[in-house]
């Protein structure tokens, strides 16, 4: 179907293609009686349900908040907790094993508190926090040694778990999905 074309005194009907000159005052085609408005795409409920879990944009503010949350959680649990509790020693693989759930919980917290849908911001923040975490843990290893590529793999797993946590947090924030109309 062709969209309605307008000029000052002529309009083509989008339904039948008849030229209406002059344009009728009631807004209906003189040939078929159809409305002379431009055809607008109808939004289907199925499309709305499919877009329910998609992120619309990227927020730098929430990236900075996520960077702060992920950085503080990682520093507190991976670096600060062993300083306070002497029995804990998060070096090498143990440090990365603690960092992965920390990033998951951080992603879930950010997904629950952020307005709208924010999946990408916690993931980018975890990636930016994972880089210094990997270098800190690799540099400080003494007994529990691990090759650098394993740190990178575990950091990638942690970033993936951040995405899963952010998704779960968003699902908790949005509540149950609406029931489809029958």
C-alpha positions in Angstrom: 0.0 0.0 0.0 1.2 3.4 -0.8 1.4 6.1 1.7 -0.8 9.1 1.3 0.9 11.9 -0.7 0.0 15.4 0.1 0.1 18.7 -1.8 -1.7 21.9 -0.9 -5.0 20.8 -2.7 -4.5 17.2 -3.8 -4.2 14.0 -1.9 -3.8 10.4 -3.1 -5.9 7.8 -1.2 -3.6 5.2 0.5 -6.2 2.5 0.1 -7.4 2.7 -3.5 -4.9 5.2 -5.1 -7.6 7.7 -6.3 -6.6 11.3 -6.5 -8.8 13.5 -4.3 -8.8 17.1 -5.5 -9.7 19.1 -3.6 -9.1 17.2 -0.3 -12.5 16.5 1.3 -13.3 18.2 4.6 -14.3 15.0 6.3 -10.9 13.4 5.6 -12.4 10.5 3.6 -11.7 9.4 0.0 -14.4 10.4 -2.5 -13.9 7.1 -4.4 -13.8 4.4 -1.7 -14.6 6.2 1.6 -11.4 5.2 3.4 -9.6 7.4 5.9 -7.1 9.7 4.2 -4.4 9.4 6.9 -1.0 8.1 6.3 -0.7 4.4 7.2 1.0 3.9 10.5 2.7 0.7 11.4 0.6 -1.1 14.1 2.5 -2.4 17.1 1.7 -5.9 17.9 1.6 -7.2 21.4 3.9 -10.0 20.4 6.5 -7.5 19.3 6.1 -5.6 22.6 6.6 -8.9 24.5 9.7 -9.7 22.4 11.2 -6.3 23.1 10.5 -6.5 26.9 14.0 -7.8 27.7 16.0 -5.7 25.2 18.1 -2.7 26.3 17.2 0.5 24.5 20.4 2.6 25.0 23.7 3.0 26.9 23.9 5.2 30.0 27.3 6.6 30.9 26.0 7.5 34.3 25.1 3.9 35.1 28.4 2.8 33.7 30.2 5.0 36.2 27.9 3.8 39.0 28.5 0.2 38.0 32.2 0.8 37.8 32.1 2.2 41.4 30.0 -0.7 42.7 32.0 -3.4 41.0 35.3 -1.8 41.9 34.4 -1.4 45.6 33.0 -4.9 45.9 36.1 -6.4 44.2 38.5 -4.4 46.2 36.7 -5.1 49.5 36.4 -8.8 49.1 39.5 -9.8 47.0 42.0 -7.4 48.5 40.6 -6.0 51.7 39.1 -9.1 53.3 42.4 -11.0 53.4 44.0 -8.0 55.0 41.5 -8.1 57.8 41.1 -11.9 58.2 44.5 -13.4 58.3 43.2 -16.9 57.6 42.0 -16.0 54.2 44.5 -15.9 51.3 43.0 -15.0 48.0 46.1 -15.3 45.8 46.2 -16.8 42.3 43.2 -19.0 41.4 41.5 -18.5 44.8 41.3 -14.7 44.2 39.7 -15.3 40.8 37.4 -17.9 42.3 36.2 -15.2 44.7 36.0 -12.5 42.1 33.6 -14.3 39.8 30.7 -14.5 42.3 31.5 -11.0 43.4 31.0 -9.7 39.8 27.8 -11.8 39.5 26.3 -10.3 42.7 27.4 -6.8 41.6 25.7 -7.3 38.2 22.5 -8.6 40.0 22.5 -5.6 42.4 22.9 -3.1 39.5 20.2 -4.8 37.5 17.8 -4.5 40.4 18.5 -0.9 41.2 19.0 0.7 37.8 16.0 2.3 36.1 15.0 0.8 32.8 17.0 -2.1 31.2 20.7 -1.9 31.8 22.6 -5.1 30.9 25.6 -3.7 29.2 26.8 -1.2 31.8 27.6 -3.8 34.5 29.3 -6.0 31.9 31.5 -3.2 30.7 32.3 -2.2 34.3 33.2 -5.8 35.2 35.5 -5.9 32.2 37.2 -2.7 33.3 37.5 -4.0 36.9 38.7 -7.4 35.7 41.8 -6.0 34.0 43.5 -4.6 37.2 42.2 -7.5 39.2 43.9 -10.0 36.9 47.2 -8.1 37.0 47.0 -7.7 40.8 46.4 -11.4 41.4 48.9 -12.5 38.8 51.6 -10.2 40.3 51.0 -11.3 43.9 50.9 -15.0 43.4 53.5 -17.0 45.3 52.3 -20.6 46.0 49.1 -21.0 44.0 50.5 -20.1 40.6 48.4 -20.1 37.5 49.3 -19.2 33.9 48.2 -15.7 32.7 45.8 -17.1 30.0 43.9 -18.9 32.8 43.4 -15.6 34.6 42.1 -14.2 31.3 39.7 -17.1 30.9 38.4 -16.8 34.5 38.0 -13.0 34.0 35.9 -13.7 30.9 33.8 -16.2 32.9 33.4 -13.5 35.5 32.2 -11.0 32.9 29.8 -13.6 31.6 28.4 -14.2 35.0 28.0 -10.4 35.4 25.8 -10.5 32.4 23.8 -13.3 33.9 23.5 -11.5 37.2 22.4 -8.3 35.5 19.7 -10.2 33.6 18.5 -11.8 36.8 18.4 -8.4 38.5 16.4 -6.9 35.7 14.0 -9.8 35.8 13.5 -9.3 39.5 13.0 -5.6 39.0 10.5 -6.0 36.2 8.4 -8.7 37.9 6.7 -11.5 36.2 6.0 -11.2 32.5 2.5 -10.2 31.5 0.2 -13.0 30.5 -0.4 -13.2 26.7 -3.9 -12.3 25.6 -5.8 -15.1 24.1 
